[in-house]
Amino acid sequence: MRLSRSLAPVTVAVALVLSLPYDALSHARVGHGKPAPDLFGAECRTTVTGSHVVAYCHNPYVDTDRVRLHIECARWWDIDTDSAPVDTAPAMTVRLTGRCWKEVRSVWISHQKAR
């Protein structure tokens, strides 16, 4: 007898959840009808060793990301460089490299949706 009394609240709770319409459950998971954000952009990691720069970019999303490596050199006479754009398809990793003659001041990656 005690077993049925302890299962009664659980049974009622399960019955209530199962009786909810599918739309109510899906909106509860998504966040009250807000559209999902547009996920885009490869994740990039850069390494500077002396005057050499290496960047690895991995694209975990569906849209192709066109990435470019930009290097700003520390010396005024050293030429800053921008790599050629490289298309990073879904689930693909690309390697970008560049260098200065002397020290590197800053490095960054630009992203653009490939059409």
NUGUPA-401844 format. One record per atom (N, C-alpha, C): residue in three letters; x, y, z negated. Coordinates in pm, whole numbers, padded with zeros to 5 digits, always signed. Example, Ala and Ser with C-alpha at 12.3 -4.5 7.8 and 13.67 -1.06 7.14 Angstrom:
residues 2
ALA+01319-00569-00780 ALA+01230-00450-00780 ALA+01320-00330-00780 SER+01285-00225-00708 SER+01367-00106-00714 SER+01290+00003-00787 
end
This chain:
residues 115
MET+00082-00119+00000 MET+00000+00000+00000 MET+00086+00126+00000 ARG+00192+00126-00077 ARG+00280+00244-00082 ARG+00349+00268+00052 LEU+00381+00165+00122 LEU+00447+00179+00251 LEU+00360+00255+00349 SER+00231+00227+00352 SER+00142+00297+00445 SER+00126+00444+00407 ARG+00129+00476+00277 ARG+00118+00616+00235 ARG+00242+00695+00274 SER+00361+00634+00267 SER+00483+00706+00303 SER+00498+00721+00454 LEU+00437+00633+00531 LEU+00444+00642+00677 LEU+00337+00734+00735 ALA+00236+00764+00660 ALA+00126+00845+00712 ALA+00173+00984+00757 PRO+00249+01061+00678 PRO+00292+01193+00725 PRO+00383+01186+00848 VAL+00469+01085+00852 VAL+00558+01068+00968 VAL+00477+01036+01093 THR+00380+00951+01080 THR+00295+00913+01193 THR+00218+01034+01245 VAL+00166+01115+01156 VAL+00092+01234+01197 VAL+00185+01332+01268 ALA+00306+01352+01217 ALA+00402+01445+01279 ALA+00440+01397+01419 VAL+00466+01269+01436 VAL+00501+01215+01567 VAL+00384+01230+01663 ALA+00263+01205+01617 ALA+00145+01218+01702 ALA+00126+01363+01747 LEU+00151+01459+01658 LEU+00138+01600+01696 LEU+00241+01641+01800 VAL+00364+01599+01784 VAL+00469+01634+01881 VAL+00439+01572+02016 LEU+00395+01446+02017 LEU+00365+01379+02142 LEU+00241+01436+02212 SER+00152+01499+02137 SER+00031+01553+02198 SER+00052+01692+02257 LEU+00167+01756+02231 LEU+00194+01888+02290 LEU+00208+01874+02441 PRO+00160+01973+02517 PRO+00179+01967+02662 PRO+00326+01981+02697 TYR+00364+01930+02813 TYR+00504+01932+02857 TYR+00557+02075+02867 ASP+00476+02171+02916 ASP+00521+02310+02929 ASP+00562+02369+02795 ALA+00489+02337+02692 ALA+00522+02391+02560 ALA+00657+02337+02513 LEU+00684+02211+02539 LEU+00811+02154+02499 LEU+00927+02212+02580 SER+00910+02229+02711 SER+01019+02282+02793 SER+01049+02427+02761 HIS+00949+02508+02732 HIS+00974+02648+02696 HIS+01040+02657+02560 ALA+01009+02565+02474 ALA+01072+02566+02342 ALA+01222+02540+02354 ARG+01262+02456+02447 ARG+01404+02425+02464 ARG+01477+02537+02536 VAL+01416+02599+02635 VAL+01482+02702+02715 VAL+01495+02832+02640 GLY+01398+02869+02564 GLY+01405+02994+02490 GLY+01293+03088+02526 HIS+01170+03047+02510 HIS+01051+03131+02527 HIS+01038+03188+02669 GLY+01063+03107+02769 GLY+01037+03147+02906 GLY+01142+03235+02969 LYS+01252+03261+02901 LYS+01359+03342+02960 LYS+01429+03261+03068 PRO+01462+03322+03182 PRO+01532+03247+03286 PRO+01675+03216+03241 ALA+01726+03105+03288 ALA+01863+03067+03256 ALA+01960+03165+03323 PRO+02069+03200+03257 PRO+02165+03293+03317 PRO+02232+03230+03439 ASP+02271+03314+03532 ASP+02339+03269+03653 ASP+02484+03240+03615 LEU+02518+03114+03605 LEU+02653+03075+03564 LEU+02746+03079+03683 PHE+02856+03152+03668 PHE+02951+03169+03779 PHE+03087+03203+03722 GLY+03190+03166+03792 GLY+03326+03209+03760 GLY+03414+03096+03712 ALA+03525+03080+03780 ALA+03622+02980+03740 ALA+03690+03022+03610 GLU+03727+02922+03531 GLU+03801+02947+03408 GLU+03949+02942+03443 CYS+04022+03050+03412 CYS+04162+03060+03453 CYS+04254+03072+03333 ARG+04370+03010+03345 ARG+04476+03019+03245 ARG+04602+03065+03314 THR+04666+03167+03260 THR+04789+03219+03319 THR+04905+03198+03224 THR+05022+03175+03283 THR+05145+03159+03207 THR+05252+03246+03272 VAL+05321+03325+03190 VAL+05431+03409+03237 VAL+05559+03354+03176 THR+05653+03317+03261 THR+05783+03269+03218 THR+05889+03354+03286 GLY+05945+03448+03211 GLY+06042+03541+03269 GLY+05972+03630+03371 SER+06011+03618+03497 SER+05950+03699+03602 SER+05851+03619+03686 HIS+05828+03493+03651 HIS+05740+03406+03729 HIS+05604+03392+03659 VAL+05498+03389+03741 VAL+05361+03376+03691 VAL+05295+03256+03758 VAL+05229+03173+03677 VAL+05152+03061+03729 VAL+05012+03069+03668 ALA+04911+03051+03751 ALA+04772+03052+03704 ALA+04702+02927+03757 TYR+04626+02862+03669 TYR+04541+02750+03708 TYR+04397+02793+03686 CYS+04315+02780+03789 CYS+04173+02816+03779 CYS+04089+02692+03811 HIS+03997+02661+03720 HIS+03906+02548+03739 HIS+03763+02601+03744 ASN+03688+02559+03846 ASN+03551+02604+03864 ASN+03453+02495+03820 PRO+03388+02512+03702 PRO+03292+02411+03658 PRO+03151+02432+03711 TYR+03129+02536+03791 TYR+02994+02572+03833 TYR+02968+02535+03979 VAL+02844+02554+04023 VAL+02800+02511+04156 VAL+02851+02604+04267 ASP+02852+02734+04242 ASP+02892+02830+04345 ASP+03044+02836+04358 THR+03090+02852+04482 THR+03233+02865+04509 THR+03282+03002+04463 ASP+03393+03002+04391 ASP+03453+03125+04337 ASP+03580+03155+04416 ARG+03588+03274+04470 ARG+03708+03320+04543 ARG+03796+03394+04443 VAL+03909+03335+04405 VAL+03996+03392+04302 VAL+04122+03452+04365 ARG+04175+03555+04296 ARG+04301+03618+04338 ARG+04384+03648+04214 LEU+04514+03628+04226 LEU+04608+03658+04119 LEU+04667+03797+04143 HIS+04664+03880+04039 HIS+04719+04016+04046 HIS+04831+04029+03944 ILE+04946+04077+03988 ILE+05062+04091+03900 ILE+05110+04236+03904 GLU+05122+04296+03787 GLU+05179+04430+03774 GLU+05316+04416+03711 CYS+05418+04463+03781 CYS+05555+04452+03734 CYS+05591+04567+03640 ALA+05686+04543+03548 ALA+05722+04642+03447 ALA+05806+04756+03504 ARG+05893+04728+03597 ARG+05983+04831+03652 ARG+05912+04911+03760 TRP+05937+05041+03765 TRP+05869+05128+03860 TRP+05907+05094+04003 TRP+06025+05041+04027 TRP+06070+05011+04162 TRP+06032+04870+04207 ASP+05982+04788+04113 ASP+05942+04651+04145 ASP+05801+04653+04205 ILE+05780+04580+04310 ILE+05654+04583+04383 ILE+05549+04494+04316 ASP+05434+04554+04282 ASP+05321+04477+04229 ASP+05264+04390+04341 THR+05209+04274+04304 THR+05160+04182+04407 THR+05018+04137+04379 ASP+04947+04107+04487 ASP+04813+04048+04483 ASP+04817+03927+04575 SER+04775+03813+04525 SER+04777+03693+04609 SER+04664+03697+04711 ALA+04674+03608+04806 ALA+04565+03590+04902 ALA+04448+03526+04829 PRO+04324+03555+04870 PRO+04210+03491+04803 PRO+04208+03341+04829 VAL+04174+03266+04725 VAL+04166+03120+04734 VAL+04027+03077+04690 ASP+03957+03003+04776 ASP+03824+02953+04742 ASP+03837+02833+04648 THR+03769+02843+04534 THR+03768+02735+04435 THR+03628+02674+04437 ALA+03617+02560+04501 ALA+03489+02491+04514 ALA+03448+02431+04379 PRO+03323+02387+04367 PRO+03278+02325+04242 PRO+03366+02207+04201 ALA+03398+02200+04073 ALA+03480+02092+04014 ALA+03620+02086+04072 MET+03670+02197+04121 MET+03803+02202+04182 MET+03896+02290+04098 THR+04024+02255+04093 THR+04125+02335+04025 THR+04227+02380+04127 VAL+04262+02510+04124 VAL+04362+02564+04216 VAL+04478+02621+04135 ARG+04595+02628+04198 ARG+04715+02684+04135 ARG+04756+02806+04214 LEU+04775+02918+04144 LEU+04818+03043+04204 LEU+04952+03081+04142 THR+05046+03130+04224 THR+05177+03169+04172 THR+05218+03304+04227 GLY+05308+03368+04156 GLY+05363+03495+04201 GLY+05479+03532+04109 ARG+05546+03645+04142 ARG+05659+03685+04059 ARG+05693+03832+04079 CYS+05769+03883+03988 CYS+05833+04013+03999 CYS+05984+03987+04008 TRP+06061+04090+04043 TRP+06205+04075+04043 TRP+06258+04074+03901 LYS+06196+04155+03815 LYS+06237+04162+03674 LYS+06118+04123+03586 GLU+06084+04203+03486 GLU+05979+04169+03391 GLU+05839+04190+03447 VAL+05745+04114+03393 VAL+05604+04125+03428 VAL+05536+04209+03321 ARG+05459+04311+03363 ARG+05385+04394+03267 ARG+05249+04333+03235 SER+05171+04300+03338 SER+05038+04243+03314 SER+04998+04153+03430 VAL+04905+04063+03398 VAL+04855+03966+03495 VAL+04704+03954+03476 TRP+04630+03946+03585 TRP+04486+03921+03575 TRP+04437+03851+03701 ILE+04320+03792+03687 ILE+04255+03718+03796 ILE+04126+03789+03831 SER+04100+03808+03961 SER+03971+03864+04004 SER+03887+03750+04064 HIS+03756+03765+04050 HIS+03660+03663+04095 HIS+03560+03728+04190 GLN+03522+03652+04293 GLN+03423+03699+04389 GLN+03345+03577+04438 LYS+03213+03591+04449 LYS+03133+03481+04504 LYS+03162+03466+04652 ALA+03193+03344+04693 ALA+03214+03315+04834 ALA+03080+03290+04899 ARG+03054+03352+05008 ARG+02924+03338+05077 ARG+02927+03224+05174 
end
